[in-house]
């Protein structure tokens, strides 16, 4: 049986190759426990999807374009076949560049992820 090992990100259809360890938080409904002396329940609120990844700064890659992207479509494609789509995606923080092999840390957020099968 195959288990998740590799992920390919696509931003507006263009591949965004990342190192191993890319993370996806699906977002959607967030439930907060409510404890009332003899009764228990929860309240609900919305939560955005989040993606965190590390890529390398490649020749011709524009971090300015990434930094100013809004209303983007971000796909999180698993090598096991699942594809998660985040609409209205945007960077939440300015890209962080490291001189260690030209690594760039990217953090995205957007609408709750939808699983495409």
C-alpha positions as CSV (number, residue, x, y, z in Angstrom):
1,X,0.0,0.0,0.0
2,X,1.3,3.5,-0.9
3,X,1.5,6.3,1.7
4,X,2.0,10.0,1.2
5,X,5.7,10.7,0.4
6,X,5.8,13.6,-2.1
7,X,3.7,16.7,-2.7
8,X,3.6,19.0,-5.7
9,X,2.2,22.5,-5.3
10,X,0.7,24.5,-8.1
11,X,0.0,28.2,-7.9
12,X,-2.4,29.3,-10.7
13,X,-1.4,26.1,-12.6
14,X,2.4,26.7,-12.4
15,X,4.4,24.1,-10.5
16,X,6.0,25.3,-7.3
17,X,8.4,22.6,-6.3
18,X,9.0,22.3,-2.5
19,X,11.2,20.3,-0.2
20,X,9.9,17.4,1.7
21,X,7.8,18.4,4.6
22,X,5.2,20.8,3.0
23,X,2.2,21.1,5.3
24,X,-1.5,21.6,4.6
25,X,-4.1,22.6,7.2
26,X,-7.5,22.0,5.6
27,X,-9.4,24.8,7.3
28,X,-13.2,24.8,7.5
29,X,-15.2,24.6,10.7
30,X,-13.3,25.1,13.9
31,X,-15.0,23.9,17.1
32,X,-14.3,25.4,20.5
33,X,-15.4,23.3,23.6
34,X,-17.9,24.9,25.9
35,X,-17.9,23.6,29.5
36,X,-21.0,24.7,31.5
37,X,-20.8,23.1,34.9
38,X,-23.1,20.1,34.1
39,X,-23.4,20.4,30.3
40,X,-20.8,20.2,27.5
41,X,-21.0,21.4,24.0
42,X,-19.1,23.5,21.4
43,X,-19.3,26.7,19.4
44,X,-18.3,26.9,15.7
45,X,-16.3,29.4,13.8
46,X,-14.6,29.4,10.4
47,X,-10.9,28.7,9.9
48,X,-8.9,29.3,6.7
49,X,-6.7,26.7,4.9
50,X,-3.0,27.1,5.4
51,X,0.0,25.8,3.5
52,X,3.6,26.1,4.6
53,X,6.5,25.0,2.3
54,X,10.1,25.6,1.5
55,X,11.4,25.9,-2.0
56,X,14.6,27.1,-3.6
57,X,15.1,30.4,-5.3
58,X,15.4,29.5,-9.0
59,X,16.7,31.7,-11.8
60,X,13.9,33.8,-13.1
61,X,11.7,33.2,-10.1
62,X,9.9,36.4,-8.9
63,X,9.3,36.6,-5.2
64,X,7.6,39.9,-5.8
65,X,5.0,38.2,-8.0
66,X,4.5,35.6,-5.2
67,X,4.4,38.3,-2.5
68,X,1.7,40.3,-4.3
69,X,-0.4,37.3,-5.4
70,X,-4.0,37.5,-4.3
71,X,-7.1,35.5,-5.3
72,X,-4.8,32.7,-6.5
73,X,-5.6,29.1,-6.9
74,X,-3.2,26.9,-4.9
75,X,-3.2,23.1,-5.4
76,X,-1.7,20.6,-3.0
77,X,-1.1,17.4,-5.1
78,X,-0.2,14.3,-3.1
79,X,1.6,11.4,-4.8
80,X,-1.1,9.2,-3.5
81,X,-3.7,10.8,-5.8
82,X,-5.4,13.3,-3.5
83,X,-5.6,16.9,-4.7
84,X,-6.6,19.7,-2.4
85,X,-7.6,23.1,-3.9
86,X,-7.5,26.4,-2.0
87,X,-9.2,29.3,-3.8
88,X,-8.5,32.9,-3.0
89,X,-5.0,32.0,-1.8
90,X,-2.4,34.6,-0.8
91,X,0.9,34.7,1.1
92,X,0.4,35.5,4.7
93,X,4.0,36.6,5.3
94,X,6.7,38.1,3.2
95,X,8.9,35.3,1.7
96,X,11.9,34.5,3.8
97,X,15.1,33.8,1.9
98,X,18.1,31.9,3.3
99,X,21.5,31.7,1.8
100,X,21.5,28.0,2.8
101,X,21.1,26.5,-0.7
102,X,18.8,29.5,-1.7
103,X,15.9,28.2,0.4
104,X,12.7,30.3,0.5
105,X,10.0,29.8,3.1
106,X,6.4,30.4,1.9
107,X,3.2,30.5,4.0
108,X,-0.1,30.7,2.2
109,X,-3.7,31.0,3.4
110,X,-7.1,31.1,1.7
111,X,-10.5,29.5,1.6
112,X,-10.9,26.1,3.2
113,X,-9.3,23.4,1.1
114,X,-11.6,21.3,-1.2
115,X,-10.6,17.7,-1.9
116,X,-10.8,16.8,-5.5
117,X,-11.0,13.1,-6.4
